[in-house]
């Protein structure tokens, strides 16, 4: 699963748009106060985590996009 497929799966599951941010695919505006995220780190590793009170907290680092997508899907569904 890649990021566009993750976005489609989350929409199909009825997960509200404000619950998550997927870098380059789904970036809600205005930015919610807190949400789960998936992003590519500068060292080419993928991160999943939570944004709360203006701070990004990385929950896990993944070797590839597919693993990161599966993790975020599991957190939200």
ABEGO torsion letter per residue (X at the ends): XBAAAAAAAAAAAGBBAAABBBBGABBBOBBBABBBBBBBBAAGBBBBBBBBGGBBBBABBBABAAAAAAAAAAAAX
